[in-house]
Amino acid sequence: MLAALALIAACDHVPQNAVEACQAEVHVLPARTDILLVIDDSISMTEEQENLRANLEAFVSALADAAVPHDFQVGVTTTDVMEYDGRDHYRVEPPYDAYSWLVPYPRGTLVAVNPAALTDAGKIGDFIYDPAHGFGGPRILAAGQANLLEDFQANVLLGPHGASKEQPFHAAELALSEALTQGANAGFLRPGARLGVIILTDEDDCSEAAPPFLANDNDQCHDDAIKAQLPAPTDFLALLDAPIAGEQRDPVVAVIAGFDQDTLQPTGCPTSYDEPTRLASLLDAMGPGRSFRGSICDSDFGPSLQRIADLLVPQTVPLDGAPSDPSMLVASVHKTDGSVVPCPVALEGKDTAQTGAVYTPPRSGRTATLTFDHACRLVSGDRVDIRLICAG
């Protein structure tokens, strides 16, 4: 998929700052998105992990079929952060009991699963790990790389041996912390990349960053009075909206959890075990343009993953060779139904309420960008046409 780029020479007069050297070109550069999946690997999640695996091929295709060149990468971690008493906890059930060493909970570290898990149920949840090097294998998967789909499908088969105190907020916080992004997760957060966080769980968030711990068993995580004393979901939102690894990341969050299948309210559903009120509070605070909620009781996660892929479509296009005056740019979006939506371009900081695209000039070593919004907001399958007005 390529965004259409062209030059036009259709002016009754020469606008100020018009491009008169008609060999000039504007190039659309790939837009980056780093996608973190935080997946519940407790004892009740086997079917849900398989549902996710079965729909990843369409999800990856939708990410690749963005309206602009999409340089995405994905990493997976679990909701395991610590046991109820805060002590280090290791996996001892099969397949880990066959190892001569202990395999710890990831605590935000990106993980890879033995690819044999795709054909051998006994290898499901078999993390690639050794005590000398820690978690290894294909933990960061990039668009276009060999075996992307197969490795991704294996990596979401985390197994049912995780802690039953699910802490997706804290797990994501650790995954994005400087300690991990400069260490075990180095290379996951890239310069100029947007951030997507996808949470899959059949419980509510029960994140506690430090002792003393209020929830010392799973039933206490369901207690509304205890939930009210946990760190607020908006604290996690504040972390996402603050600079991460030195940059604003324009975050989006998608959650598939115990939401009612029809109303998507946190009323629970037959395969969920707690009403996801804390997860709902986060999504409510983010708003519909930056968040998505789906039901873990859906027998097919495909439609939800398509909506998530649409949410992750880059809206900001890096440009190379853009003119100094954004009025020289003409942009439009070609929809899958054949319609064409014109996207008037406005300069950043001006009145952009009625525009379709906002131009940000180059600064501090960054290229110029064009951000699509309102009627021009992009979804998978759209095509972008950016033209340069050429005098003469």
Beta strands, then each sheet from edge to edge (+ up, - down):
strand 1: 4-8
strand 2: 27-28
strand 3: 31-39
strand 4: 70-78
strand 5: 90-91
strand 6: 103-104
strand 7: 129-130
strand 8: 134-135
strand 9: 140-142
strand 10: 194-200
strand 11: 252-257
strand 12: 291-295
strand 13: 316-320
strand 14: 329-334
strand 15: 340-343
strand 16: 345-347
strand 17: 357-360
strand 18: 368-372
strand 19: 383-389
sheet 1: 1+ 19+ 14- 15+
sheet 2: 2+ 13- 18+ 17- 16-
sheet 3: 9+ 4- 3- 10- 11- 12-
sheet 4: 5+ 6-
sheet 5: 7+ 8-
end
